[in-house]
Amino acid sequence: MTEASGITGAAIRGPSGRSPRSLLRSIEIDTRLLGMIGALAIIWIGFNIMSGGLFLTARNLWNLSVQSSSIAIMATGMVLVIVSRNIDLSVGSLLGFLGYTMAMVQAIWIPTALGLGFYQPYTWVVALLVGVLLGAALGGFQGFIVAYGGVPSFIVTLGGFLVWRGLIFQYAQGQTIAPMDSTYALLGGGPIGSLGDVGSWVVGALACAGIVYSVIGSRRRRQRYGFPVRPTWALVTVIVAGSAAVLGAVWIANNYFWPPALATQYALDHGITEPPGGLQIPVGIAYPVLLMIAVAIVMTIIATRRRFGRYAYAIGGNPEAAELGGINVRRTIMLTFALLGSLVAISAAIQTARLNGAVTNLGVQNELDVISAAVIGGTSFSGGIGTIPGAVLGAVVMQSLRSGMVLLRVDSPTQDIVVGIVLVTAVGLDTFVRRRATR
């Protein structure tokens, strides 16, 4: 019996003598994140087969990256809110309200009310500042009521959900506000709002260098304090895999080209003779994706390397112990809502720039997608657990589902049913895993 068990164990561990779980532990990869990547791969392959090869095209993947960016930016802020045992149901309505506000600044207040005219060089800066500051103020106001007023966040943000959506109609009775400032419109992406071929490869090279620096820097810090470190083969594996993913993404972005009519107009404007097959200009990485990456990096630093982020996790783990430990619980909770409000403003800028205007249904159901992205990414409603990269990946999963169903011409109500089932399943799995962990 013992010999049979030894043979079976050796077969499972393989030539290296290590089990798969041991190998993953050596690489220090989050198994839940790895599982999400596997699920995303299954979703992509499945939709690609069902759509006849339309899903895994450069055009669809580029559009998917832009669509995911807005949700992902808000999801990074939602992580800290949920981690601290709260919730924000108002992000969709707040996005619409802030988007309308920034549109009013550009299309009405600066050019007409102040008489300064359209397309001033400072217009887009003023609009963004107004949006971000107002978003932080409104988010902080809701957080103040939750933290200092003792009102449950569910009730406060449900009220915000109704109030901000209602205020949209007070602006211009539901009329579309357009157009946006030409520089501001670049935030929405598109052929003009992207880096192009060379710029994308430069960003890809910098990202690869950043991966090498962060991985090696983390190893040195662990060695300095006497913590165990990855073996060399694991270190190389992480660097190679990460760099390959980055360069692959850049390659896909550069294989999506400008629309033929726009490329022809560009050739005429610049005196370029078009080749027989037409002029192919790579679009490259879109500006919204760059914003998403920048926000994800900053939020990861805040969540893991700054006291504010550690305080939020401590509050979610045990609010009473956090307060006894000297953490200003109320102030931290209020600031998490303020931070989320400022991120909602950035997402509002991306969506209004992409539409080149503000419409009444701006941000509708975004709260569902944002919360789903955070939860699917591993954020627990019980508090204290959640990661920023997981939320970003969760946003990609959510938008992949919607994008795939659009390609299959699935109607909107059915899409909502699928998203709802996915959300309940994700929360159910999280509850099941936590129960097993406590046994």
C-alpha positions as CSV (number, residue, x, y, z in Angstrom):
1,M,0.0,0.0,0.0
2,T,2.8,2.3,0.9
3,E,4.7,1.5,-2.3
4,A,1.6,2.1,-4.4
5,S,1.0,5.5,-2.7
6,G,4.6,6.5,-3.4
7,I,4.4,5.6,-7.1
8,T,1.1,7.5,-7.4
9,G,2.6,10.5,-5.7
10,A,5.7,10.5,-7.9
11,A,3.5,10.3,-11.0
12,I,1.6,13.3,-9.9
13,R,4.6,15.3,-9.0
14,G,6.4,14.5,-12.2
15,P,10.2,14.4,-12.9
16,S,10.9,17.5,-10.9
17,G,9.5,15.9,-7.7
18,R,7.1,18.8,-7.2
19,S,3.3,18.8,-7.2
20,P,1.5,21.4,-9.4
21,R,0.5,23.3,-6.3
22,S,4.1,23.4,-5.1
23,L,5.2,24.7,-8.5
24,L,2.6,27.5,-8.4
25,R,3.7,28.3,-4.9
26,S,7.3,28.6,-6.1
27,I,6.3,31.0,-8.8
28,E,4.2,32.9,-6.3
29,I,1.3,33.2,-8.6
30,D,-2.2,33.9,-7.3
31,T,-4.1,30.7,-8.1
32,R,-7.4,32.6,-8.3
33,L,-5.9,35.1,-10.8
34,L,-4.6,32.2,-12.8
35,G,-8.0,30.5,-12.8
36,M,-9.5,33.8,-14.1
37,I,-7.0,33.9,-16.9
38,G,-8.0,30.3,-17.8
39,A,-11.7,31.2,-17.6
40,L,-11.1,34.2,-19.9
41,A,-9.2,32.0,-22.4
42,I,-12.2,29.6,-22.4
43,I,-14.6,32.5,-23.0
44,W,-12.5,33.9,-25.8
45,I,-12.1,30.5,-27.6
46,G,-15.8,29.6,-27.1
47,F,-17.1,32.9,-28.5
48,N,-14.5,32.8,-31.4
49,I,-15.8,29.3,-32.4
50,M,-19.5,30.3,-32.1
51,S,-19.0,33.6,-34.0
52,G,-17.1,32.0,-36.9
53,G,-13.7,33.5,-36.0
54,L,-14.9,37.0,-35.5
55,F,-14.1,37.3,-31.8
56,L,-10.3,36.8,-31.9
57,T,-9.7,39.5,-34.5
58,A,-7.5,42.5,-34.0
59,R,-10.5,44.8,-34.5
60,N,-12.7,43.1,-31.9
61,L,-9.9,42.7,-29.3
62,W,-8.9,46.4,-29.8
63,N,-12.5,47.5,-29.2
64,L,-12.8,45.1,-26.2
65,S,-9.7,46.8,-24.6
66,V,-11.3,50.3,-25.0
67,Q,-14.7,49.1,-23.7
68,S,-13.1,47.5,-20.7
69,S,-11.0,50.5,-19.8
70,S,-13.9,52.6,-18.4
71,I,-15.3,49.8,-16.3
72,A,-11.8,48.7,-15.1
73,I,-10.9,52.2,-13.9
74,M,-14.0,52.3,-11.7
75,A,-13.6,48.7,-10.6
76,T,-10.1,49.5,-9.1
77,G,-11.8,52.1,-6.8
78,M,-14.7,49.8,-6.0
79,V,-12.2,47.2,-4.7
80,L,-11.2,49.4,-1.8
81,V,-14.8,50.3,-1.1
82,I,-15.9,46.7,-1.0
83,V,-12.8,45.6,0.9
84,S,-13.8,48.1,3.7
85,R,-17.1,46.3,3.9
86,N,-19.1,48.9,2.0
87,I,-20.8,49.2,-1.5
88,D,-21.5,51.9,-4.0
89,L,-24.5,51.5,-6.1
90,S,-24.4,55.1,-7.5
91,V,-21.3,54.8,-9.8
92,G,-23.4,54.5,-13.0
93,S,-25.6,57.5,-12.2
94,L,-22.7,59.5,-10.9
95,L,-20.8,58.8,-14.1
96,G,-23.7,60.1,-16.1
97,F,-24.0,63.3,-13.9
98,L,-20.2,64.0,-14.1
99,G,-20.2,63.3,-17.8
100,Y,-23.0,65.8,-18.3
101,T,-21.2,68.3,-16.1
102,M,-17.9,68.0,-18.1
103,A,-19.9,68.3,-21.4
104,M,-21.7,71.4,-20.1
105,V,-18.3,73.0,-19.2
106,Q,-17.0,72.4,-22.8
107,A,-20.1,73.0,-24.9
108,I,-22.1,75.7,-22.9
109,W,-20.4,77.2,-19.8
110,I,-17.0,78.2,-21.2
111,P,-17.9,79.2,-24.8
112,T,-21.4,80.7,-24.1
113,A,-21.9,81.6,-20.5
114,L,-18.4,83.0,-20.1
115,G,-18.2,84.2,-23.7
116,L,-14.7,82.7,-24.2
117,G,-15.6,80.7,-27.4
118,F,-15.1,77.1,-28.4
119,Y,-11.9,75.0,-28.6
120,Q,-9.7,77.0,-26.2
121,P,-6.4,75.3,-25.4
122,Y,-7.4,75.1,-21.7
123,T,-11.0,73.8,-22.2
124,W,-10.2,70.1,-21.8
125,V,-8.1,70.7,-18.8
126,V,-10.8,72.8,-17.0
127,A,-13.4,70.2,-17.9
128,L,-11.3,67.3,-16.5
129,L,-10.4,69.2,-13.3
130,V,-14.1,70.1,-12.7
131,G,-15.1,66.5,-13.2
132,V,-12.4,65.0,-11.0
133,L,-12.9,67.5,-8.2
134,L,-16.6,67.3,-8.3
135,G,-16.5,63.5,-8.4
136,A,-14.2,63.4,-5.4
137,A,-16.5,65.9,-3.5
138,L,-19.7,63.9,-4.3
139,G,-18.1,60.6,-3.5
140,G,-16.6,62.0,-0.3
141,F,-20.1,63.4,0.6
142,Q,-21.6,60.0,0.3
143,G,-18.7,58.5,2.3
144,F,-19.2,61.2,5.0
145,I,-22.8,60.2,5.5
146,V,-21.8,56.5,5.6
147,A,-18.8,57.0,8.0
148,Y,-19.9,59.8,10.2
149,G,-23.7,59.5,9.9
150,G,-23.8,55.8,10.4
151,V,-26.2,55.2,7.5
152,P,-25.6,51.9,5.6
153,S,-23.7,52.4,2.4
154,F,-26.3,50.5,0.5
155,I,-29.0,53.0,1.4
156,V,-26.8,56.1,0.9
157,T,-25.6,55.1,-2.5
158,L,-29.0,53.8,-3.5
159,G,-30.2,57.3,-2.8
160,G,-27.3,58.7,-4.8
161,F,-28.3,56.4,-7.7
162,L,-31.6,58.1,-7.9
163,V,-30.4,61.7,-7.2
164,W,-27.6,61.9,-9.7
165,R,-29.7,60.3,-12.4
166,G,-32.5,62.8,-11.7
167,L,-30.1,65.8,-11.8
168,I,-29.0,64.8,-15.3
169,F,-32.5,65.9,-16.6
170,Q,-32.2,69.1,-14.6
171,Y,-29.2,70.2,-16.7
172,A,-30.8,70.3,-20.2
173,Q,-34.1,68.4,-19.9
174,G,-32.5,65.3,-21.2
175,Q,-31.0,66.8,-24.4
176,T,-27.7,65.6,-25.8
177,I,-24.8,67.9,-25.1
178,A,-22.3,68.0,-28.0
179,P,-19.7,68.3,-29.4
180,M,-16.7,67.9,-27.1
181,D,-13.4,69.8,-27.3
182,S,-11.2,68.3,-29.9
183,T,-8.3,67.5,-27.5
184,Y,-10.7,66.1,-24.9
185,A,-12.2,63.8,-27.6
186,L,-8.8,62.1,-27.9
187,L,-9.5,60.5,-24.5
188,G,-12.2,58.3,-26.2
189,G,-9.7,56.5,-28.3
190,G,-10.2,55.8,-32.0
191,P,-7.6,56.1,-34.8
192,I,-6.6,59.6,-33.7
193,G,-6.8,58.9,-30.0
194,S,-4.2,56.2,-30.1
195,L,-0.4,55.9,-30.0
196,G,0.2,54.4,-33.4
197,D,2.8,51.9,-34.4
198,V,6.0,53.3,-33.0
199,G,4.5,54.7,-29.9
200,S,2.9,51.4,-29.0
201,W,6.1,49.5,-29.3
202,V,7.9,52.1,-27.2
203,V,5.3,51.7,-24.5
204,G,5.6,47.9,-24.8
205,A,9.3,48.0,-24.4
206,L,9.0,50.3,-21.3
207,A,6.4,47.9,-19.9
208,C,8.7,44.9,-20.3
209,A,11.5,46.9,-18.6
210,G,9.1,47.7,-15.8
211,I,8.3,44.0,-15.4
212,V,11.9,43.1,-15.1
213,Y,12.6,45.9,-12.7
214,S,9.6,45.1,-10.4
215,V,10.3,41.3,-10.3
216,I,14.0,41.7,-9.6
217,G,13.4,44.6,-7.2
218,S,10.8,42.5,-5.3
219,R,13.4,39.6,-5.1
220,R,16.0,41.9,-3.7
221,R,13.7,43.4,-1.1
222,R,12.7,39.9,0.1
223,Q,16.4,38.9,0.3
224,R,17.2,42.0,2.3
225,Y,14.7,41.1,5.0
226,G,15.5,37.4,5.0
227,F,12.2,36.3,3.3
228,P,12.1,33.2,1.0
229,V,12.5,34.1,-2.7
230,R,11.5,32.5,-6.0
231,P,14.0,30.1,-7.6
232,T,15.8,31.4,-10.6
233,W,13.7,29.4,-13.1
234,A,10.5,30.8,-11.6
235,L,11.9,34.3,-11.8
236,V,12.7,33.9,-15.5
237,T,9.3,32.3,-16.2
238,V,7.4,35.2,-14.7
239,I,9.5,37.8,-16.6
240,V,9.2,35.9,-19.9
241,A,5.5,35.2,-19.6
242,G,4.7,38.8,-18.6
243,S,6.8,40.3,-21.4
244,A,5.3,37.9,-24.0
245,A,1.8,39.0,-22.9
246,V,2.7,42.7,-23.2
247,L,4.4,42.3,-26.6
248,G,1.5,40.2,-27.9
249,A,-1.0,42.8,-26.9
250,V,1.0,45.5,-28.7
251,W,1.2,43.3,-31.8
252,I,-2.5,42.9,-31.8
253,A,-3.1,46.6,-31.3
254,N,-0.8,47.4,-34.2
255,N,-2.6,44.9,-36.5
256,Y,-5.8,46.9,-36.3
257,F,-5.6,49.5,-39.0
258,W,-7.4,52.8,-39.7
259,P,-10.7,52.5,-41.6
260,P,-10.0,52.7,-45.4
261,A,-12.0,56.0,-45.9
262,L,-10.1,57.7,-43.1
263,A,-6.7,56.3,-44.4
264,T,-7.5,57.6,-47.9
265,Q,-8.3,61.0,-46.5
266,Y,-5.1,61.0,-44.5
267,A,-3.2,60.1,-47.7
268,L,-4.8,63.0,-49.6
269,D,-4.1,65.5,-46.8
270,H,-0.5,64.5,-46.6
271,G,0.2,64.0,-50.3
272,I,0.8,60.3,-50.0
273,T,0.2,58.0,-52.9
274,E,-1.9,55.0,-51.8
275,P,-0.6,51.5,-52.6
276,P,-2.9,49.2,-54.6
277,G,-4.2,47.5,-51.5
278,G,-4.8,50.8,-49.8
279,L,-2.9,52.6,-47.0
280,Q,-2.6,50.6,-43.8
281,I,-2.0,52.8,-40.8
282,P,-1.7,50.9,-37.4
283,V,-4.0,52.2,-34.7
284,G,-1.9,51.0,-31.8
285,I,-2.7,51.3,-28.1
286,A,-5.7,53.6,-27.4
287,Y,-5.4,56.4,-24.9
288,P,-8.2,55.0,-22.7
289,V,-6.2,51.8,-22.3
290,L,-3.1,53.8,-21.3
291,L,-5.2,55.6,-18.7
292,M,-6.5,52.3,-17.4
293,I,-3.0,50.9,-17.1
294,A,-1.8,54.1,-15.3
295,V,-4.7,54.0,-12.9
296,A,-4.2,50.3,-12.2
297,I,-0.5,50.9,-11.4
298,V,-1.3,53.9,-9.1
299,M,-4.1,52.0,-7.4
300,T,-2.0,48.9,-6.9
301,I,0.7,51.1,-5.2
302,I,-2.0,52.7,-3.0
303,A,-3.5,49.4,-2.0
304,T,-0.3,47.5,-1.3
305,R,2.4,50.1,-0.5
306,R,0.6,52.9,1.3
307,R,-0.9,53.2,4.7
308,F,-4.3,54.3,3.3
309,G,-4.6,51.0,1.3
310,R,-3.5,48.9,4.2
311,Y,-5.9,50.7,6.5
312,A,-8.8,49.9,4.2
313,Y,-7.9,46.2,4.2
314,A,-7.5,46.2,8.0
315,I,-10.9,47.8,8.4
316,G,-12.5,45.1,6.2
317,G,-10.7,42.4,8.1
318,N,-11.8,43.5,11.5
319,P,-13.2,47.1,12.0
320,E,-13.1,46.9,15.8
321,A,-9.5,45.8,15.9
322,A,-8.5,48.4,13.3
323,E,-10.0,51.2,15.4
324,L,-8.3,49.9,18.5
325,G,-5.1,49.8,16.6
326,G,-5.3,53.5,16.0
327,I,-6.7,53.6,12.5
328,N,-9.1,56.5,11.8
329,V,-11.8,54.2,10.5
330,R,-14.3,56.9,9.6
331,R,-11.8,59.1,7.7
332,T,-10.5,56.1,5.8
333,I,-14.0,55.0,4.7
334,M,-14.9,58.5,3.6
335,L,-11.7,58.8,1.5
336,T,-12.3,55.4,-0.2
337,F,-15.6,56.8,-1.5
338,A,-13.9,60.1,-2.5
339,L,-11.3,58.2,-4.4
340,L,-13.9,56.1,-6.2
341,G,-15.7,59.3,-7.1
342,S,-12.6,60.8,-8.8
343,L,-12.1,57.5,-10.7
344,V,-15.7,57.7,-11.9
345,A,-15.0,61.1,-13.3
346,I,-12.1,59.7,-15.3
347,S,-14.4,57.0,-16.7
348,A,-17.0,59.6,-17.5
349,A,-14.4,61.5,-19.5
350,I,-13.6,58.4,-21.5
351,Q,-17.2,57.6,-22.2
352,T,-18.2,61.2,-23.2
353,A,-15.1,61.6,-25.3
354,R,-15.8,58.3,-27.1
355,L,-19.4,59.4,-27.8
356,N,-18.3,63.0,-28.5
357,G,-21.2,64.1,-26.4
358,A,-23.2,63.4,-23.2
359,V,-26.5,61.5,-23.5
360,T,-29.2,60.7,-20.9
361,N,-28.4,57.0,-20.8
362,L,-24.8,57.6,-20.0
363,G,-23.6,55.1,-17.4
364,V,-26.8,53.1,-17.2
365,Q,-26.1,49.7,-15.6
366,N,-22.4,50.5,-15.2
367,E,-22.8,49.9,-11.5
368,L,-23.7,46.3,-12.2
369,D,-20.6,45.8,-14.4
370,V,-18.3,47.6,-12.0
371,I,-19.4,45.6,-9.0
372,S,-19.4,42.4,-11.0
373,A,-15.8,43.1,-12.2
374,A,-14.6,43.6,-8.7
375,V,-16.3,40.5,-7.3
376,I,-15.4,38.3,-10.2
377,G,-11.8,39.6,-9.7
378,G,-11.8,38.1,-6.3
379,T,-13.0,40.9,-4.0
380,S,-15.0,39.5,-1.2
381,F,-18.1,41.2,0.2
382,S,-17.1,39.9,3.6
383,G,-14.3,42.5,3.5
384,G,-10.5,42.4,3.7
385,I,-9.9,40.5,0.4
386,G,-9.4,41.8,-3.1
387,T,-6.8,42.9,-5.6
388,I,-6.5,45.6,-8.2
389,P,-5.2,43.3,-11.0
390,G,-8.1,40.9,-10.3
391,A,-10.6,43.8,-10.7
392,V,-9.1,44.8,-14.0
393,L,-9.2,41.2,-15.3
394,G,-12.8,40.9,-14.0
395,A,-13.7,44.0,-16.1
396,V,-12.2,42.3,-19.2
397,V,-14.2,39.1,-18.4
398,M,-17.4,41.1,-18.1
399,Q,-16.9,43.0,-21.3
400,S,-15.8,39.9,-23.1
401,L,-19.1,38.3,-22.2
402,R,-21.0,41.3,-23.5
403,S,-18.9,41.7,-26.6
404,G,-19.3,38.0,-27.5
405,M,-23.0,38.1,-27.0
406,V,-23.2,41.2,-29.2
407,L,-21.3,39.3,-32.0
408,L,-23.8,36.5,-31.6
409,R,-26.7,39.0,-31.8
410,V,-28.0,38.1,-28.4
411,D,-30.7,40.6,-27.2
412,S,-30.0,43.0,-24.4
413,P,-32.4,41.3,-21.8
414,T,-30.7,38.0,-22.3
415,Q,-27.3,39.7,-21.9
416,D,-28.5,41.0,-18.5
417,I,-29.6,37.5,-17.5
418,V,-26.2,36.0,-18.3
419,V,-24.4,38.8,-16.4
420,G,-26.7,38.3,-13.4
421,I,-26.0,34.6,-13.3
422,V,-22.3,35.1,-13.6
423,L,-22.4,37.6,-10.7
424,V,-24.4,35.3,-8.4
425,T,-22.1,32.4,-9.3
426,A,-19.0,34.4,-8.5
427,V,-20.3,35.4,-5.1
428,G,-21.5,31.9,-4.4
429,L,-18.1,30.5,-5.2
430,D,-16.4,33.1,-3.0
431,T,-18.7,32.1,-0.1
432,F,-18.1,28.4,-0.7
433,V,-14.3,28.9,-0.7
434,R,-14.4,31.0,2.5
435,R,-16.5,28.4,4.3
436,R,-14.1,25.6,3.4
437,A,-11.2,27.8,4.5
438,T,-12.7,28.3,8.0
439,R,-13.3,24.6,8.6
